[in-house]
Amino acid sequence: MLIAHRIRLDPNNVQATYLARAAGIARFSYNWALAEWRRQYEARKANPALPAPSQLALRRQLNAIKREQFPWMLEVTKNAPQMAIIQLGEAFKNFFARRARYPTFRKKGQHDRFTLTNDQFRVEGKRIQIPKLGWVRTREVLRFAGRIVSATVSHRANHWDVSITVDTIEPSHLPPAENQGAVGVDLGIAALATLSNGEVWTGPKALRTLLGRLRRLSRSLSRKVKGSRNRGKAKLKLAKLHARIGNLRRNGLHQLTSSIARRFHTIGIEGLNVRGMLSNRRLARAIADMGWYELRRQLNYKAAWRGGRVVAVDRWYPSSKTCSICGHLLDRLDLGARQWTCPDCGTVHDRDVNAAVNLKNKAVSSTATACGGAGAGAVRMHGVKPAPEKQESSSRQV
């Protein structure tokens, strides 16, 4: 099981300069390889006898020319350029598998990071040894035990972090989930999540709370002269605010998902098409502020840690319009209707709680199906593998 722990680094000025140089070389290598990939691809279309571009061939090509054309690459660890090209190869692999878009060039200030393989660094207590730099202090010790796989050093809002990926020996490092049965989780905008037991988690709504300050700092940055020191100061202030918004959102999601995974062994959740819903220009900002995709991702690996399971109910299942008592299905239910009365049994439903109860029932019935019971309908159970980015956010700002 792969688990990643992101730790804040505490470098001095000399070490911070080295980290910035290594991140810049990784970014340059990635962009060089992407441009060369495009060139070789176009050349192969004109002459099919030429070999197809690959990350292995590009790595060999860079090694052959870097001592003459890019001698400054030798000042940092060899992993910085090599791992960047390997990541480009993975990006193209995801693109050809239609899991991602076509790779784009990395930008300074947004993609400041480099990766180390497990044979190029060492962790001891509150410090990490980086090639050609030495020991760098960290704010905390590595909390997971197992085989260290890799480490990614990244820069965000004037801070350096290292995300260390560990292949844990034990399948779970936490006690099993408490015996509180199953739960349904209905995601929303007014409230982040409503549970089938009646609990309501409003969520931090970090972007909505700090939107006014974000606009002011953005306007202030746009008025500064490019290249001036005042522009650099304004840019740093804006980056810090973006980081704060992301941290507030991430903290709220971790509190919610940890509470659910700790108490319930079966979790029913909607299989929403978040990317498609973000195309709604009226609701996109509110949906993005809630972080539905990140919530589901965290639930997946945290449930796996405690031996639980997450059941994703089909996105077209009418959980809000179906009576959780008698099963009656309404023909229409407006988005603004927060309560409704079942015409068959007369039960008064809270829209979100009723949807959560229906999701819970679907999750329970799917569990019975897995054990040989009756059919459960359109649900999908996850054989969960936790993502290596447990606490590492996207490099893009909010």
C-alpha positions as CSV (number, residue, x, y, z in Angstrom):
1,M,0.0,0.0,0.0
2,L,1.5,3.3,-1.1
3,I,1.2,6.2,1.3
4,A,2.7,9.7,1.0
5,H,3.6,12.0,3.8
6,R,4.2,15.7,3.0
7,I,6.6,17.4,5.4
8,R,7.6,21.0,5.5
9,L,11.3,21.6,4.9
10,D,13.4,24.2,6.9
11,P,16.3,25.1,4.5
12,N,18.8,27.9,5.0
13,N,19.4,30.4,2.2
14,V,22.1,28.4,0.5
15,Q,19.9,25.2,0.6
16,A,16.9,27.1,-0.7
17,T,18.9,28.4,-3.6
18,Y,20.0,24.8,-4.5
19,L,16.3,23.6,-4.3
20,A,15.2,26.4,-6.6
21,R,18.0,25.6,-9.1
22,A,17.1,21.9,-9.0
23,A,13.4,22.7,-9.6
24,G,14.4,25.0,-12.5
25,I,16.5,22.3,-14.1
26,A,13.7,19.8,-13.8
27,R,11.3,22.3,-15.4
28,F,13.7,23.1,-18.2
29,S,14.3,19.3,-18.9
30,Y,10.6,18.6,-19.0
31,N,10.0,21.5,-21.4
32,W,13.0,20.5,-23.6
33,A,11.8,16.9,-23.7
34,L,8.3,18.0,-24.6
35,A,9.5,20.2,-27.5
36,E,11.8,17.5,-28.7
37,W,9.0,14.9,-28.5
38,R,6.9,17.2,-30.7
39,R,9.7,17.7,-33.2
40,Q,10.5,14.0,-33.5
41,Y,6.8,13.2,-33.8
42,E,6.4,15.6,-36.7
43,A,9.6,14.3,-38.3
44,R,8.3,10.7,-38.1
45,K,5.0,11.7,-39.8
46,A,7.1,13.0,-42.7
47,N,9.4,9.9,-42.6
48,P,7.8,6.8,-41.0
49,A,11.2,5.1,-41.0
50,L,12.3,7.3,-38.1
51,P,11.8,5.9,-34.6
52,A,8.9,7.0,-32.5
53,P,9.8,9.4,-29.6
54,S,10.0,7.9,-26.1
55,Q,11.1,9.0,-22.7
56,L,14.0,6.5,-22.6
57,A,15.4,7.8,-25.9
58,L,15.0,11.4,-24.8
59,R,16.9,10.7,-21.5
60,R,19.8,9.1,-23.4
61,Q,19.8,12.1,-25.8
62,L,19.9,14.6,-23.0
63,N,22.7,12.7,-21.2
64,A,24.7,12.8,-24.5
65,I,24.5,16.6,-24.9
66,K,24.1,18.1,-21.4
67,R,27.9,18.3,-20.6
68,E,28.5,20.4,-23.7
69,Q,25.2,22.3,-24.1
70,F,23.8,22.4,-20.5
71,P,26.8,22.1,-18.2
72,W,24.9,23.8,-15.4
73,M,22.7,20.7,-15.1
74,L,25.7,19.0,-13.4
75,E,25.4,21.3,-10.4
76,V,22.4,19.5,-9.0
77,T,21.3,15.9,-8.6
78,K,21.0,13.8,-11.8
79,N,17.4,12.8,-10.7
80,A,16.1,16.4,-11.4
81,P,16.3,16.2,-15.2
82,Q,15.9,12.4,-15.6
83,M,12.8,12.1,-13.4
84,A,11.2,15.1,-15.2
85,I,11.5,13.3,-18.5
86,I,10.1,10.1,-17.0
87,Q,7.2,12.1,-15.7
88,L,6.7,13.4,-19.3
89,G,6.6,9.8,-20.5
90,E,3.9,9.0,-17.9
91,A,1.9,12.1,-19.0
92,F,2.0,10.9,-22.6
93,K,0.9,7.4,-21.5
94,N,-2.1,8.9,-19.7
95,F,-2.9,11.0,-22.7
96,F,-2.8,8.0,-25.1
97,A,-5.0,6.1,-22.6
98,R,-7.4,9.1,-22.6
99,R,-7.0,9.6,-18.9
100,A,-5.5,13.1,-19.3
101,R,-5.1,15.9,-21.7
102,Y,-2.1,16.5,-24.0
103,P,1.0,17.6,-21.9
104,T,1.7,21.3,-21.7
105,F,4.9,23.2,-20.9
106,R,5.6,23.8,-17.2
107,K,5.7,27.3,-15.9
108,K,8.0,28.9,-13.4
109,G,6.2,29.7,-10.1
110,Q,3.5,27.0,-10.8
111,H,5.6,23.9,-11.4
112,D,8.6,24.3,-9.1
113,R,9.4,20.7,-8.1
114,F,11.7,17.9,-8.6
115,T,11.7,14.2,-7.8
116,L,14.3,11.9,-6.2
117,T,14.5,8.1,-6.4
118,N,14.9,6.1,-3.2
119,D,18.6,5.5,-3.8
120,Q,19.4,9.2,-4.0
121,F,18.2,10.4,-0.6
122,R,18.1,9.3,3.1
123,V,15.8,10.2,5.9
124,E,16.9,10.3,9.5
125,G,14.7,11.8,12.2
126,K,13.9,15.4,11.4
127,R,16.3,15.7,8.4
128,I,16.7,14.5,4.9
129,Q,19.9,14.1,2.9
130,I,19.7,15.4,-0.7
131,P,22.5,14.7,-3.3
132,K,25.1,17.5,-3.7
133,L,23.4,19.5,-0.9
134,G,23.6,17.5,2.3
135,W,21.3,17.3,5.2
136,V,18.2,19.6,5.2
137,R,16.1,20.0,8.3
138,T,12.4,19.0,8.3
139,R,9.6,20.1,10.6
140,E,8.6,16.6,11.6
141,V,9.6,13.0,11.3
142,L,8.4,10.5,8.8
143,R,5.3,8.9,10.3
144,F,5.0,5.8,8.1
145,A,7.2,2.7,8.3
146,G,8.1,0.6,5.2
147,R,10.1,0.8,2.0
148,I,10.6,4.4,0.8
149,V,9.8,4.6,-2.9
150,S,10.5,8.3,-3.8
151,A,10.5,11.9,-2.7
152,T,9.2,15.0,-4.4
153,V,10.5,18.4,-3.3
154,S,8.1,21.2,-4.2
155,H,7.8,25.0,-3.6
156,R,4.6,26.8,-2.8
157,A,4.0,30.2,-1.4
158,N,7.6,30.8,-0.2
159,H,7.8,27.3,1.5
160,W,9.5,24.1,0.5
161,D,7.9,20.7,1.2
162,V,8.9,17.2,0.6
163,S,6.4,14.5,-0.2
164,I,7.8,11.0,0.7
165,T,6.1,8.0,-0.7
166,V,6.3,4.8,1.4
167,D,5.3,1.3,0.5
168,T,4.0,0.2,3.9
169,I,4.5,-3.4,5.0
170,E,1.3,-3.8,6.9
171,P,-2.0,-3.5,4.9
172,S,-3.3,-1.1,7.5
173,H,-1.7,1.0,10.2
174,L,-4.9,2.0,11.9
175,P,-7.5,0.1,13.9
176,P,-10.6,-1.2,12.1
177,A,-13.6,1.0,11.7
178,E,-16.0,1.2,14.7
179,N,-19.1,-0.9,14.4
180,Q,-21.6,1.8,13.6
181,G,-22.9,0.0,10.5
182,A,-23.3,1.7,7.1
183,V,-23.8,5.3,6.2
184,G,-24.9,7.3,3.1
185,V,-23.2,10.5,2.2
186,D,-25.1,13.1,0.1
187,L,-22.9,15.8,-1.2
188,G,-24.2,19.4,-1.6
189,I,-23.4,23.1,-2.0
190,A,-25.3,24.6,0.9
191,A,-23.7,21.9,3.1
192,L,-20.7,19.9,2.1
193,A,-22.1,16.6,3.2
194,T,-25.3,15.2,4.8
195,L,-25.1,11.8,6.4
196,S,-28.0,9.3,6.6
197,N,-27.9,9.6,10.4
198,G,-28.9,13.2,10.2
199,E,-25.4,14.8,10.6
200,V,-24.7,17.9,8.5
201,W,-21.2,19.0,7.7
202,T,-21.3,22.6,6.3
203,G,-17.6,22.6,5.2
204,P,-15.2,25.5,5.5
205,K,-16.2,27.2,2.2
206,A,-12.7,28.7,2.2
207,L,-12.9,30.3,-1.2
208,R,-16.3,31.9,-0.5
209,T,-15.1,33.3,2.8
210,L,-11.8,34.8,1.4
211,L,-13.1,35.7,-2.0
212,G,-13.2,39.5,-1.2
213,R,-9.5,39.5,-0.1
214,L,-8.6,37.3,-3.1
215,R,-10.1,39.9,-5.5
216,R,-8.3,42.8,-3.8
217,L,-4.9,41.1,-3.9
218,S,-5.5,40.1,-7.5
219,R,-6.3,43.7,-8.5
220,S,-3.3,44.9,-6.6
221,L,-1.0,42.5,-8.4
222,S,-2.4,43.5,-11.8
223,R,-1.5,47.2,-11.1
224,K,2.1,46.5,-10.4
225,V,4.8,47.1,-12.9
226,K,6.2,43.8,-14.3
227,G,9.6,43.0,-13.1
228,S,9.4,45.4,-10.1
229,R,10.0,44.4,-6.5
230,N,6.5,45.5,-5.5
231,R,5.0,43.1,-8.0
232,G,7.1,40.3,-6.5
233,K,5.7,41.2,-3.0
234,A,2.1,41.4,-4.3
235,K,2.6,38.0,-6.1
236,L,3.9,36.4,-2.9
237,K,0.9,37.7,-0.9
238,L,-1.5,36.3,-3.4
239,A,0.3,33.0,-3.5
240,K,0.1,32.8,0.3
241,L,-3.7,33.4,0.2
242,H,-4.2,30.7,-2.4
243,A,-2.2,28.3,-0.2
244,R,-4.3,29.3,2.8
245,I,-7.6,28.7,0.9
246,G,-6.3,25.3,-0.2
247,N,-5.1,24.3,3.3
248,L,-8.5,25.3,4.9
249,R,-10.4,23.3,2.3
250,R,-8.1,20.3,2.7
251,N,-8.3,20.4,6.5
252,G,-12.1,20.4,6.5
253,L,-12.1,17.5,4.1
254,H,-9.7,15.5,6.2
255,Q,-11.8,16.0,9.3
256,L,-14.9,14.9,7.6
257,T,-13.5,11.8,5.8
258,S,-11.5,10.7,8.9
259,S,-14.7,10.9,11.0
260,I,-16.7,8.8,8.5
261,A,-14.0,6.2,7.8
262,R,-13.3,5.8,11.6
263,R,-17.0,5.1,12.4
264,F,-18.5,3.3,9.5
265,H,-17.4,0.2,7.6
266,T,-19.7,0.6,4.6
267,I,-20.0,4.0,2.9
268,G,-22.4,4.9,0.1
269,I,-21.6,7.9,-1.9
270,E,-22.8,9.4,-5.2
271,G,-20.7,8.7,-8.3
272,L,-20.9,12.3,-9.5
273,N,-19.4,13.5,-12.8
274,V,-17.6,16.5,-11.1
275,R,-15.8,17.6,-14.3
276,G,-19.1,17.8,-16.2
277,M,-20.8,19.6,-13.3
278,L,-18.1,22.2,-13.4
279,S,-19.2,23.3,-16.8
280,N,-22.3,24.9,-15.1
281,R,-21.1,28.5,-14.9
282,R,-23.6,29.4,-12.2
283,L,-22.5,26.6,-9.8
284,A,-18.9,25.9,-10.9
285,R,-17.2,28.0,-8.2
286,A,-19.4,26.7,-5.4
287,I,-18.8,23.1,-6.5
288,A,-15.0,23.6,-6.8
289,D,-15.0,25.3,-3.4
290,M,-16.5,22.1,-1.8
291,G,-13.9,19.7,-3.2
292,W,-16.2,16.8,-4.0
293,Y,-13.6,14.8,-6.0
294,E,-11.0,15.2,-3.2
295,L,-13.5,14.1,-0.6
296,R,-14.2,10.9,-2.5
297,R,-10.5,10.3,-3.0
298,Q,-9.8,10.6,0.7
299,L,-12.7,8.4,1.6
300,N,-11.4,5.7,-0.7
301,Y,-8.0,5.3,0.8
302,K,-9.1,6.0,4.4
303,A,-11.8,3.3,4.3
304,A,-9.2,0.9,2.9
305,W,-6.8,1.7,5.8
306,R,-9.5,0.6,8.3
307,G,-10.9,-2.4,6.3
308,G,-14.0,-0.6,5.1
309,R,-15.4,-0.2,1.6
310,V,-16.8,2.7,-0.4
311,V,-19.8,2.0,-2.7
312,A,-20.3,4.5,-5.5
313,V,-23.9,4.6,-6.6
314,D,-24.7,5.4,-10.2
315,R,-24.8,9.1,-10.9
316,W,-28.3,8.8,-12.6
317,Y,-29.9,7.1,-9.5
318,P,-32.7,9.5,-8.3
319,S,-31.7,9.5,-4.7
320,S,-33.4,12.8,-3.9
321,K,-36.7,12.0,-5.6
322,T,-37.1,8.5,-4.2
323,C,-39.0,8.0,-1.0
324,S,-36.7,6.1,1.4
325,I,-39.7,4.6,3.2
326,C,-41.9,3.3,0.5
327,G,-39.8,3.7,-2.7
328,H,-42.2,6.1,-4.5
329,L,-40.5,8.1,-7.2
330,L,-41.4,11.7,-7.8
331,D,-41.8,12.9,-11.4
332,R,-40.2,16.2,-10.6
333,L,-38.3,17.8,-7.7
334,D,-37.0,21.4,-8.1
335,L,-33.5,22.2,-6.8
336,G,-34.9,24.8,-4.5
337,A,-37.3,22.3,-2.8
338,R,-35.5,21.3,0.4
339,Q,-38.4,19.3,1.8
340,W,-41.1,17.2,0.2
341,T,-44.0,15.0,1.2
342,C,-44.4,11.5,-0.2
343,P,-47.8,11.2,-1.9
344,D,-48.0,7.5,-1.2
345,C,-47.0,7.1,2.5
346,G,-47.3,10.8,3.6
347,T,-43.7,10.9,5.0
348,V,-42.2,14.4,5.1
349,H,-38.6,14.2,3.9
350,D,-35.7,16.4,4.2
351,R,-34.2,16.4,0.7
352,D,-30.6,15.7,1.6
353,V,-31.2,13.3,4.5
354,N,-33.6,11.3,2.3
355,A,-31.0,11.1,-0.5
356,A,-28.3,10.0,2.1
357,V,-30.6,7.2,3.4
358,N,-31.2,6.0,-0.2
359,L,-27.5,5.9,-0.8
360,K,-27.0,4.0,2.4
361,N,-29.6,1.4,1.4
362,K,-27.9,1.0,-2.0
363,A,-24.6,0.4,-0.3
364,V,-26.0,-2.2,2.1
365,S,-27.8,-4.0,-0.7
366,S,-24.6,-4.1,-2.8
367,T,-22.8,-5.6,0.2
368,A,-25.5,-8.3,0.3
369,T,-25.0,-8.9,-3.4
370,A,-21.3,-9.4,-2.9
371,C,-22.1,-12.0,-0.3
372,G,-24.5,-13.9,-2.6
373,G,-27.8,-12.0,-1.9
374,A,-30.2,-10.4,-4.3
375,G,-29.3,-7.8,-6.9
376,A,-28.5,-4.3,-5.8
377,G,-28.9,-2.2,-9.0
378,A,-26.5,0.2,-10.4
379,V,-23.7,0.4,-7.9
380,R,-19.9,0.0,-8.0
381,M,-17.7,-1.2,-5.2
382,H,-14.2,0.0,-5.1
383,G,-11.2,-2.3,-4.5
384,V,-9.5,0.7,-3.1
385,K,-5.8,1.5,-3.7
386,P,-4.8,4.7,-1.9
387,A,-3.3,7.4,-4.0
388,P,0.4,8.2,-3.4
389,E,-0.6,11.9,-3.0
390,K,-2.2,11.5,0.4
391,Q,-1.6,15.0,1.6
392,E,0.0,16.6,-1.5
393,S,-2.3,19.0,-3.3
394,S,-2.2,19.9,-6.9
395,S,0.6,22.2,-7.9
396,R,-2.0,24.6,-9.4
397,Q,-3.4,27.4,-7.3
398,V,-7.0,27.7,-6.2
